[in-house]
Amino acid sequence: MRSRPFLAVATLALAAWAAADVGMRAGAPDPSETEVPVFHHLHLNTPDPDRSVRFYQQHFSTAVPETVGGFAGVRTGHVLLLFSRGPKAAKAPQSAYWHFGWHVPSAKGYWERYRASGAPMTPLHTDQGGTVTFSGEWLPGTLTKAAAEAARARSAAPSGSFGYGYLTGPDGEWIEYAGDHPAERFNHVHMFQNQVFCAELWYAKHLHAPVSASAKNAPARKTSDQDCAVPDGEPSWLSLVPEGTKRQPAGGVAFGDVEMNWYQRQGSAPLVSSRGQVMDHVGLQVHGLNAWLTRLRRSGVRVLKRPYRFGQGRAALIEGPSREVIELIEVP
């Protein structure tokens, strides 16, 4: 007797998926064919969501507390940071999600304020083994070892007021603040990919995402699945790690005014799933979730979790080209 309600629900779910398939075969409009999703949120794991909300409120003036889909979070403009409560995420092998950040009106001004208040600032490593906490304290630009030595030989001066820095968040996440921009806003998620240009092609094919403004001028861009795999470049500094960051090749895509930019993975080990790490997934808003999932499954994209309730709407999880988890959200 207990099985009847379950069977009824399962039958209705299968019927909904079948109806989506029939609708597309019948020529009904399919938003998944042309729609570019809208960046909705970044989802993080933390043992204390309230602490995380307070942290982002304290350090970013545009962060306003908001609960969405049952998750505590902050809204900054049209973008959300949402927090799942759970055990502290263990240090794991690198996933595709690396750090995220804001444009700010004065990076130096924010840095001075953070320094004065004792905020947890993330060190930036130089090629000579030292560290700074603001890029304006070091040589201009991001430089390979040879380029940094050449800059010192010609007595290049620190860049001064313009630049960037990082905060360390409550659960070890790295948060970038950068530039001299008109207003403070969440503007990017920075990533690694197993192959940067293959990832661009994946996002273009499956999510219709255009190449980001930051990545358009990247050298050696590849536009074919047959030649998208390319070798790593040299490390450069400043860097979040002492050994430097390989910044070439570089790529990325944009969902509205939020960019998801990336470099090649920083070693030989493949990237692992982002599920359960501090930066768990990003959320993208779409219309016609059933149609999206049907098309994605037909084209070989892995669906990690079929539709479930998200607030007043529905959502599902898919996996990106380097095992990054992406939530597709259908909000009424």
C-alpha positions as CSV (number, residue, x, y, z in Angstrom):
1,M,0.0,0.0,0.0
2,R,2.8,2.4,0.8
3,S,4.2,2.0,-2.7
4,R,1.2,3.6,-4.4
5,P,2.0,7.3,-3.7
6,F,5.6,6.7,-4.7
7,L,4.5,5.1,-8.0
8,A,2.1,7.9,-8.6
9,V,4.9,10.6,-8.1
10,A,7.3,8.6,-10.3
11,T,4.7,8.3,-13.0
12,L,4.0,12.0,-13.0
13,A,7.8,12.8,-13.1
14,L,8.3,10.5,-16.1
15,A,5.3,12.0,-17.8
16,A,6.7,15.5,-17.4
17,W,10.0,14.4,-19.0
18,A,8.1,12.6,-21.8
19,A,5.9,15.7,-22.4
20,A,9.1,17.9,-22.8
21,D,10.4,15.4,-25.4
22,V,7.1,15.3,-27.3
23,G,6.9,19.1,-27.2
24,M,10.3,19.5,-28.8
25,R,9.6,16.9,-31.5
26,A,6.3,18.7,-32.3
27,G,8.2,21.9,-32.9
28,A,7.2,23.7,-29.8
29,P,9.6,26.6,-28.8
30,D,12.6,25.3,-26.9
31,P,14.3,27.9,-24.8
32,S,17.3,25.6,-24.3
33,E,18.2,26.0,-28.0
34,T,19.2,29.7,-27.8
35,E,18.8,31.0,-24.2
36,V,22.0,32.2,-22.4
37,P,21.5,31.4,-18.7
38,V,21.7,34.3,-16.1
39,F,24.2,34.0,-13.3
40,H,22.2,33.5,-10.2
41,H,24.4,32.5,-7.3
42,L,27.6,31.0,-6.0
43,H,27.0,28.2,-3.4
44,L,29.5,27.6,-0.5
45,N,29.6,25.0,2.2
46,T,30.2,26.1,5.8
47,P,29.6,24.9,9.3
48,D,28.2,28.3,10.3
49,P,26.1,30.2,7.6
50,D,25.3,33.0,10.0
51,R,29.0,33.7,10.5
52,S,29.6,33.7,6.7
53,V,26.7,36.2,6.2
54,R,28.2,38.5,8.8
55,F,31.7,38.3,7.2
56,Y,30.5,39.4,3.8
57,Q,28.3,42.1,5.3
58,Q,31.2,43.4,7.2
59,H,33.7,43.5,4.2
60,F,31.5,44.4,1.3
61,S,29.0,47.3,1.5
62,T,26.7,45.9,-1.2
63,A,26.2,42.5,0.6
64,V,22.7,42.4,2.1
65,P,21.4,39.4,4.0
66,E,18.8,37.3,2.2
67,T,17.4,33.8,2.5
68,V,16.7,32.0,-0.8
69,G,15.6,28.5,-1.4
70,G,15.9,27.8,2.3
71,F,19.6,28.8,2.4
72,A,21.0,31.8,4.3
73,G,23.0,34.1,2.1
74,V,23.8,37.6,1.0
75,R,22.7,39.4,-2.2
76,T,25.1,41.8,-3.9
77,G,23.3,43.5,-6.8
78,H,21.6,40.7,-8.7
79,V,24.0,38.0,-7.5
80,L,23.6,35.8,-4.5
81,L,26.1,34.0,-2.2
82,L,24.3,31.1,-0.6
83,F,25.5,28.9,2.2
84,S,24.8,25.3,3.0
85,R,25.3,24.2,6.6
86,G,27.5,21.2,7.1
87,P,30.9,19.9,8.5
88,K,33.9,22.0,7.6
89,A,34.9,21.0,4.1
90,A,38.2,19.0,4.2
91,K,41.2,20.2,2.3
92,A,40.8,18.3,-1.0
93,P,42.6,18.1,-4.3
94,Q,41.9,21.1,-6.5
95,S,38.5,21.3,-8.2
96,A,37.7,23.6,-11.1
97,Y,36.5,26.4,-8.7
98,W,39.5,28.4,-7.5
99,H,38.4,31.8,-6.1
100,F,35.8,34.6,-6.7
101,G,35.7,38.3,-6.4
102,W,34.4,41.8,-6.6
103,H,35.1,44.9,-8.6
104,V,35.5,47.8,-6.1
105,P,35.9,51.6,-6.4
106,S,39.4,51.6,-4.9
107,A,41.3,48.4,-4.3
108,K,44.0,50.3,-2.4
109,G,41.3,52.0,-0.2
110,Y,39.7,48.6,0.6
111,W,43.2,47.2,1.3
112,E,44.0,50.0,3.7
113,R,40.7,49.6,5.5
114,Y,41.1,45.8,5.7
115,R,44.6,46.2,7.1
116,A,43.5,48.8,9.7
117,S,40.7,46.5,10.9
118,G,42.8,43.4,11.0
119,A,40.8,41.6,8.3
120,P,42.2,38.2,7.3
121,M,44.2,39.1,4.1
122,T,45.7,36.4,1.9
123,P,49.4,36.7,1.0
124,L,50.5,37.1,-2.6
125,H,53.8,35.5,-3.3
126,T,56.6,37.1,-5.3
127,D,59.1,35.3,-7.5
128,Q,61.9,35.9,-4.9
129,G,60.1,34.1,-2.0
130,G,58.6,37.2,-0.4
131,T,54.9,38.1,0.0
132,V,52.8,41.2,-0.2
133,T,49.1,41.7,0.5
134,F,48.3,44.2,-2.2
135,S,49.6,44.0,-5.8
136,G,50.5,47.7,-5.8
137,E,53.3,46.9,-3.4
138,W,55.1,44.9,-6.1
139,L,56.2,45.3,-9.7
140,P,53.5,46.2,-12.3
141,G,51.7,43.4,-13.9
142,T,51.9,39.6,-13.7
143,L,55.4,38.6,-14.6
144,T,57.4,35.4,-15.4
145,K,60.7,34.9,-13.6
146,A,62.6,36.4,-16.5
147,A,60.2,39.3,-16.9
148,A,60.4,40.1,-13.2
149,E,64.2,40.1,-13.3
150,A,64.2,42.4,-16.3
151,A,61.8,44.8,-14.6
152,R,64.1,45.0,-11.6
153,A,67.1,45.5,-13.8
154,R,65.4,48.7,-15.2
155,S,64.4,49.8,-11.7
156,A,60.7,49.4,-12.4
157,A,58.6,51.0,-9.6
158,P,55.7,49.4,-7.8
159,S,52.3,50.0,-9.5
160,G,51.1,52.1,-6.6
161,S,47.3,52.7,-6.1
162,F,45.8,50.5,-8.8
163,G,45.7,46.7,-8.2
164,Y,44.1,43.9,-6.3
165,G,44.2,41.9,-3.1
166,Y,42.6,39.0,-1.5
167,L,40.7,38.3,1.7
168,T,40.6,34.9,3.3
169,G,37.0,34.0,4.0
170,P,35.7,32.2,7.1
171,D,36.2,28.7,5.6
172,G,39.4,29.4,3.8
173,E,37.9,30.7,0.6
174,W,39.9,33.3,-1.4
175,I,38.0,36.5,-2.2
176,E,39.5,38.9,-4.6
177,Y,38.8,42.7,-4.7
178,A,40.2,44.5,-7.6
179,G,40.5,47.7,-9.6
180,D,39.2,51.2,-9.6
181,H,35.6,50.7,-10.9
182,P,32.5,52.9,-10.7
183,A,30.8,50.7,-8.1
184,E,31.3,47.7,-5.9
185,R,29.8,44.5,-7.5
186,F,30.4,40.8,-7.6
187,N,31.9,40.2,-11.0
188,H,33.7,36.9,-11.4
189,V,34.4,33.3,-10.5
190,H,37.9,32.3,-11.3
191,M,38.5,28.7,-12.2
192,F,40.9,26.1,-13.5
193,Q,40.1,23.7,-16.4
194,N,41.8,20.6,-17.6
195,Q,41.9,22.2,-21.0
196,V,41.0,25.9,-21.2
197,F,39.9,26.1,-24.9
198,C,38.1,22.8,-24.8
199,A,36.1,24.2,-21.8
200,E,35.2,27.3,-23.8
201,L,33.8,25.1,-26.5
202,W,31.8,23.1,-24.0
203,Y,30.2,26.2,-22.5
204,A,29.4,27.6,-25.9
205,K,27.9,24.4,-27.2
206,H,25.9,23.4,-24.1
207,L,25.1,26.7,-22.3
208,H,25.4,29.2,-25.2
209,A,27.9,31.2,-23.2
210,P,30.0,33.8,-25.1
211,V,33.7,34.2,-24.5
212,S,34.3,36.7,-21.7
213,A,35.7,40.1,-22.3
214,S,38.7,39.2,-20.2
215,A,39.5,36.1,-22.3
216,K,38.8,37.5,-25.8
217,N,42.4,38.6,-26.3
218,A,44.0,35.4,-24.9
219,P,46.8,34.3,-27.3
220,A,46.6,31.0,-29.2
221,R,42.8,30.6,-28.8
222,K,41.5,27.4,-30.4
223,T,38.0,27.0,-31.8
224,S,37.9,23.4,-32.8
225,D,37.4,20.2,-30.7
226,Q,40.2,18.7,-32.8
227,D,42.9,21.1,-31.7
228,C,41.6,22.6,-28.4
229,A,44.1,20.8,-26.2
230,V,47.3,23.0,-25.7
231,P,50.4,22.8,-23.5
232,D,50.9,24.8,-20.3
233,G,52.7,28.1,-20.2
234,E,55.4,29.4,-17.7
235,P,54.5,30.3,-14.2
236,S,54.2,34.0,-13.3
237,W,53.9,36.1,-10.2
238,L,52.3,37.6,-8.1
239,S,50.7,34.4,-7.1
240,L,48.5,32.8,-4.5
241,V,51.1,30.0,-4.3
242,P,54.9,30.2,-3.9
243,E,55.6,28.3,-7.1
244,G,53.7,30.8,-9.3
245,T,50.6,30.5,-11.4
246,K,50.5,29.3,-15.0
247,R,48.4,32.0,-16.5
248,Q,48.7,30.9,-20.2
249,P,46.7,29.6,-21.8
250,A,43.7,31.5,-20.4
251,G,40.1,31.4,-21.3
252,G,36.6,32.1,-20.0
253,V,32.9,32.8,-20.6
254,A,30.4,35.3,-19.4
255,F,26.8,34.9,-18.1
256,G,25.6,38.5,-18.3
257,D,28.0,40.8,-16.3
258,V,29.5,37.9,-14.3
259,E,32.6,36.2,-15.9
260,M,33.8,32.7,-15.2
261,N,37.4,32.9,-16.2
262,W,40.1,30.2,-16.0
263,Y,43.6,29.0,-16.4
264,Q,44.9,25.6,-17.2
265,R,45.0,23.2,-14.1
266,Q,48.2,23.8,-12.2
267,G,49.7,20.4,-12.3
268,S,49.4,17.0,-13.8
269,A,46.6,15.7,-11.5
270,P,43.1,15.9,-13.1
271,L,40.6,18.3,-11.3
272,V,38.2,16.6,-8.9
273,S,34.5,17.2,-8.4
274,S,33.6,20.5,-6.7
275,R,30.7,18.7,-4.8
276,G,31.3,19.0,-1.0
277,Q,34.2,21.5,-1.3
278,V,34.0,25.0,0.1
279,M,33.1,26.4,-3.4
280,D,30.5,23.8,-4.2
281,H,28.7,25.0,-7.3
282,V,27.4,28.0,-9.3
283,G,23.7,28.5,-10.0
284,L,22.5,29.6,-13.4
285,Q,18.9,30.7,-14.1
286,V,17.1,29.2,-17.1
287,H,13.6,28.9,-18.5
288,G,12.1,25.5,-19.4
289,L,14.2,23.3,-17.1
290,N,12.8,20.0,-18.6
291,A,13.7,21.1,-22.1
292,W,17.2,22.1,-21.0
293,L,17.9,18.8,-19.2
294,T,16.5,16.7,-22.2
295,R,18.8,18.5,-24.6
296,L,21.8,18.3,-22.3
297,R,21.4,14.6,-21.7
298,R,21.0,14.0,-25.4
299,S,24.3,15.7,-26.0
300,G,26.2,13.7,-23.4
301,V,26.2,16.1,-20.5
302,R,26.1,14.3,-17.1
303,V,23.0,15.2,-15.0
304,L,24.0,14.7,-11.4
305,K,20.6,15.3,-9.9
306,R,17.2,15.4,-11.6
307,P,14.7,18.2,-10.8
308,Y,14.1,19.1,-7.2
309,R,12.3,21.9,-5.4
310,F,14.2,25.2,-5.1
311,G,12.1,27.8,-3.2
312,Q,9.1,28.4,-5.3
313,G,10.8,26.9,-8.4
314,R,12.8,23.9,-9.4
315,A,16.5,23.1,-10.0
316,A,18.8,20.3,-11.2
317,L,22.5,19.7,-11.1
318,I,24.8,19.0,-14.1
319,E,28.5,18.5,-14.4
320,G,30.9,20.8,-16.4
321,P,33.9,19.8,-18.5
322,S,36.3,19.6,-15.5
323,R,33.8,18.1,-13.0
324,E,32.6,21.5,-11.8
325,V,29.0,21.3,-10.5
326,I,26.5,23.7,-12.1
327,E,23.0,24.2,-10.8
328,L,20.3,25.1,-13.4
329,I,17.5,26.9,-11.7
330,E,14.0,27.5,-13.0
331,V,12.5,30.4,-11.0
332,P,8.9,31.2,-11.6
